[in-house]
Amino acid sequence: MNSATRVGAYAVGLAVVFGGAAGLGKIVGPVGGTAQMASHENGGAGGHGAGGHGGGQGTASHAPGGLQVSEDGFTLTPQRTVLTAGEKTDFRFTINGPDGRPVTGFKPLHGKRLHLIVARRDLSGFQHLHPTEAGGGVWTVPIKLAKPGVYRFFTDIQPDGAKRQLTLGTDVFVPGDLKPAPLPAPEQVAKVDGYEVRLTGGLTPGKSTELTLSVSKGGRPVTDLEPYLEAYGHLVALRQGDLAYLHVHPDGEPGDGETEPGPGITFFAEAPSSGAYRLYLDFKHDGEVRTAEFTVHAGNVPVQEQGRDPEPGHDDQPHTH
């Protein structure tokens, strides 16, 4: 592929979305193939409690969450699927029910009735957003996609009338000269706004592993992290290639008498296969939510995926919450 390719000629892979679980989320299936999600919450339910947003458990009767724009009769319906690079847009959409009408009732999930996750296909431009209702079942959120490309939009919801939590997904296009960003090389420390976040642990295909992310500032541990969406941290993992999505939450929760507000936030996750993954940690301190990003390799990774040529002046889409 040339360094600059028209988005119209860009081959779009099918994204597979998986939701979080209570301290442990699992996605299983070959890269690029059909995948399945298993929840490890109490009783195997897809509830929210100390668990993650994502529902859409992959079972014999249900496709994985986010694989479809429509599931169980509910459909993610954006008013626009083409946006302009660098232009702030009032992005509007509805969740239409089995009767074809916009749904107005939703069960809150981690304090919000709807969560919107956005990422470009090269794993850059991550955003975790919370749209507001404009009336009549229309959801709206200001959004700016800085660079041309194909972006995947995921919604975590439980509409009234739905028997379970759903994750619906659709693609949004930003025309222009596409310049995919190589995946950054793995590093143990990520820096964001004067904070350092250190990652301990890794991913092993087919095995549950522990990931601890420790937050510090100015060389001192941060021990007063603030609750954000009913947790001290939120972790999203996207697998390179098909954007298989895993959203998990840490062990414990604020106010449970056991969970400390930093500096460490511990997660348990199972990588479904060998490959490169991008991790996005949302944490809140001094009243602001920040996102630390990491690349993690699980198992053997092809040589072409293992590094990144530095790009002078490279400036990915800023994170918005």
ABEGO torsion letter per residue (X at the ends): XBABBBAAABBBBBBBBBBBBBGBBBBBEBBGBBBBBBBABBGGBABAEABBABBGBBBAABBBBGABABBGGBBBBBABABBBBGBBBBBBBBBBBAAGBBBABBBBBGGBABBBBBBBAAGBGBBBBBBBBAEGGBBBBBBBBABBEBBBBBBBBBBBGBABBBBBBBBBBBBEBBBBBBBBBBBABBBBGGBBBBBBEBBBBGBBBBBBBBBBBGGBBBAABBBBGGBABBBBBBBBGAGBBBBBBBBEBBGAGABBBOABBBBBBBBABBEBBBBBBBBBBGGBBBBBBBBBBBEBBBAAAABBBBBBGBBBBBBBX
